[in-house]
Amino acid sequence: MTKKELALLAVEALKKEYPDALCSLTAANPLELLIATRLSAQCTDARVNLVTPALFAKYPTLDDYCSADVRDIEEIIHSCGFYHGKARDIIAIAKKIKSDFGGRVPDTIEDLTSLQGVGRKTANLIIGDVYHKPAVVTDTHLIRLANRIGLVETKDPVKVETALRKLLPPEESNNFCHRTVLHGRAVCTARKANCDVCVLNEFCKKKI
């Protein structure tokens, strides 16, 4: 079986198991999703979703973030961790979106990663969830599952992204990433692969 064939089997198995492939971060617009994703670094999505309602209510527009007091944002997002850097990044992101991108969240990897604190993982999430372009969000769950299944033999996020872009159907790549997060949390966890109840078990490399 080729890796491409293996990828298609994994796509279909996870699609049946998790028909609703949704991002677990709560956001009402592209800017909110970008900010929520920045906050999620080294923090759970559940914690971010507890923090963002107050942040989004106080700062509903791009201009609000541009003129925000960094100390106020720090206070609101404190429980997300690394709040000094995250608060600075949020304001810097807003200012650059306004000055360089006409107030619109960019829709390319290159433009998004030019924003302070935004890496390829975040950029892929935005282009996939907001702009519905092929995207590979290489979070820890995807990297773990892709290695265990046998799709890749590396833990380098950029190499995983590059490899999976070649293997996954473009129209399925973003949803596949969301489904691996759900599966990685529920079944194929970092501490234990619960192979007996895993929908990927039949063709998973880890089982061999």
C-alpha positions as CSV (number, residue, x, y, z in Angstrom):
1,M,0.0,0.0,0.0
2,T,1.4,3.4,-0.9
3,K,1.3,6.3,1.5
4,K,-1.2,8.1,-0.7
5,E,-3.5,5.1,-0.5
6,L,-2.9,5.0,3.3
7,A,-3.8,8.6,3.6
8,L,-7.1,8.1,1.7
9,L,-8.0,5.3,4.1
10,A,-7.3,7.5,7.1
11,V,-9.3,10.4,5.7
12,E,-12.3,8.2,5.1
13,A,-12.1,6.4,8.5
14,L,-11.9,9.6,10.4
15,K,-14.6,11.2,8.4
16,K,-17.0,8.5,9.4
17,E,-15.9,8.6,13.0
18,Y,-16.0,12.4,13.3
19,P,-18.4,13.8,10.6
20,D,-18.4,17.3,12.2
21,A,-14.9,18.5,11.7
22,L,-14.9,21.9,13.5
23,C,-12.2,24.0,15.0
24,S,-12.6,23.9,18.8
25,L,-11.8,27.6,19.2
26,T,-14.8,29.9,19.5
27,A,-14.7,32.9,17.2
28,A,-17.2,35.0,15.3
29,N,-14.9,36.4,12.6
30,P,-11.4,36.0,11.1
31,L,-9.8,38.5,13.4
32,E,-11.2,36.8,16.5
33,L,-10.1,33.4,15.2
34,L,-6.6,34.7,14.6
35,I,-6.4,36.2,18.1
36,A,-7.8,33.0,19.7
37,T,-5.3,30.9,17.8
38,R,-2.4,33.1,19.0
39,L,-3.7,32.7,22.6
40,S,-3.8,28.9,22.2
41,A,0.0,28.6,22.1
42,Q,1.0,26.5,25.1
43,C,-2.6,26.7,26.3
44,T,-5.7,24.5,25.9
45,D,-8.4,25.6,23.6
46,A,-10.9,25.2,26.5
47,R,-9.0,27.8,28.5
48,V,-8.8,30.1,25.5
49,N,-12.6,29.8,25.1
50,L,-13.1,30.9,28.7
51,V,-11.0,34.0,28.2
52,T,-11.9,35.3,24.8
53,P,-15.6,36.3,25.5
54,A,-14.4,39.1,27.8
55,L,-11.6,40.1,25.4
56,F,-13.8,40.1,22.3
57,A,-16.6,42.0,24.1
58,K,-14.2,44.7,25.2
59,Y,-12.3,44.9,21.9
60,P,-14.9,44.3,19.2
61,T,-13.0,45.9,16.3
62,L,-9.6,46.0,14.8
63,D,-9.2,49.7,15.7
64,D,-10.0,48.8,19.3
65,Y,-7.0,46.5,19.4
66,C,-4.8,49.1,17.6
67,S,-5.4,51.6,20.4
68,A,-5.5,49.1,23.3
69,D,-3.5,49.4,26.5
70,V,-1.2,46.3,26.5
71,R,-1.6,46.0,30.3
72,D,-5.4,45.8,30.0
73,I,-5.1,42.9,27.5
74,E,-2.5,41.2,29.7
75,E,-5.0,41.3,32.6
76,I,-7.8,39.8,30.5
77,I,-5.6,37.0,29.0
78,H,-3.5,36.3,32.1
79,S,-4.7,32.8,32.6
80,C,-3.7,31.7,29.1
81,G,0.0,31.9,30.1
82,F,2.8,33.9,28.4
83,Y,0.5,36.8,28.5
84,H,3.1,39.5,28.2
85,G,4.2,38.3,24.8
86,K,0.7,37.4,23.6
87,A,-0.7,40.8,24.5
88,R,2.1,42.5,22.6
89,D,1.6,40.3,19.6
90,I,-2.2,40.9,19.5
91,I,-1.7,44.7,19.3
92,A,1.1,44.3,16.8
93,I,-1.0,42.0,14.7
94,A,-3.9,44.4,14.6
95,K,-1.7,47.4,13.7
96,K,0.0,45.5,10.8
97,I,-3.3,44.2,9.5
98,K,-4.5,47.8,9.4
99,S,-1.4,49.4,7.9
100,D,-0.3,46.6,5.5
101,F,-3.5,44.7,4.6
102,G,-6.2,47.3,4.5
103,G,-7.8,46.1,7.7
104,R,-8.4,42.5,6.4
105,V,-6.9,39.4,7.8
106,P,-4.5,38.1,5.1
107,D,-5.3,34.9,3.2
108,T,-1.9,33.5,2.3
109,I,0.7,31.7,4.4
110,E,3.4,34.2,3.5
111,D,1.3,37.3,4.6
112,L,0.0,35.7,7.7
113,T,3.4,34.6,8.9
114,S,4.6,38.2,8.5
115,L,2.4,39.1,11.4
116,Q,4.1,39.1,14.8
117,G,3.8,35.8,16.7
118,V,2.0,34.0,13.8
119,G,3.7,30.8,12.6
120,R,2.7,28.3,9.9
121,K,0.4,26.3,12.2
122,T,-1.7,29.4,12.9
123,A,-1.5,30.6,9.3
124,N,-2.8,27.2,8.0
125,L,-5.7,27.3,10.4
126,I,-6.7,30.7,9.1
127,I,-6.5,29.9,5.4
128,G,-8.3,26.6,6.0
129,D,-11.1,27.7,8.3
130,V,-11.6,31.2,7.1
131,Y,-10.7,31.2,3.4
132,H,-11.4,27.5,2.7
133,K,-8.1,26.8,1.0
134,P,-6.1,23.6,1.4
135,A,-4.4,23.7,4.7
136,V,-2.4,21.4,7.0
137,V,-2.4,22.5,10.6
138,T,0.6,20.6,12.1
139,D,-0.3,20.5,15.8
140,T,1.0,17.8,18.1
141,H,-2.0,15.5,17.5
142,L,-1.5,15.5,13.7
143,I,2.2,15.0,14.0
144,R,1.7,12.1,16.4
145,L,-1.0,10.4,14.4
146,A,0.7,10.9,11.0
147,N,3.8,9.2,12.4
148,R,1.9,6.3,14.1
149,I,-0.1,5.6,11.0
150,G,3.0,5.7,8.8
151,L,2.3,8.7,6.7
152,V,5.5,10.4,7.8
153,E,8.7,9.6,9.6
154,T,9.5,13.0,11.1
155,K,8.3,15.2,13.9
156,D,9.5,18.4,12.1
157,P,6.2,20.5,11.6
158,V,7.3,21.9,8.3
159,K,8.3,18.6,6.9
160,V,5.1,17.0,8.1
161,E,3.1,19.8,6.5
162,T,5.0,19.4,3.2
163,A,4.5,15.6,3.1
164,L,0.8,15.7,3.9
165,R,0.1,18.3,1.3
166,K,1.3,15.8,-1.2
167,L,-0.7,12.9,0.3
168,L,-4.0,14.4,1.3
169,P,-6.8,15.4,-1.1
170,P,-6.7,19.2,-1.1
171,E,-10.4,19.4,-0.3
172,E,-10.0,17.1,2.7
173,S,-6.8,18.3,4.2
174,N,-8.1,20.9,6.6
175,N,-10.9,18.7,7.9
176,F,-8.5,15.8,8.3
177,C,-6.4,18.0,10.6
178,H,-9.4,18.9,12.7
179,R,-10.4,15.2,12.9
180,T,-6.9,14.1,14.0
181,V,-7.1,16.6,16.9
182,L,-10.4,15.0,18.0
183,H,-9.0,11.5,17.6
184,G,-5.8,12.4,19.3
185,R,-7.6,13.7,22.3
186,A,-10.1,10.9,22.5
187,V,-8.3,7.7,21.4
188,C,-4.7,8.0,20.1
189,T,-3.4,10.0,23.0
190,A,0.3,10.9,23.6
191,R,0.5,8.6,26.6
192,K,-1.4,5.7,25.3
193,A,-2.7,4.6,21.9
194,N,-6.0,2.8,22.6
195,C,-5.7,0.6,19.5
196,D,-8.6,-1.7,20.4
197,V,-11.1,1.1,19.8
198,C,-9.2,3.0,17.1
199,V,-10.8,3.3,13.7
200,L,-7.3,3.5,12.2
201,N,-6.2,0.2,13.8
202,E,-6.7,-2.0,10.7
203,F,-3.9,-0.2,8.8
204,C,-1.9,1.6,11.5
205,K,1.8,1.1,11.5
206,K,2.0,1.2,15.3
207,K,0.0,-2.0,15.5
208,I,2.6,-3.9,13.5
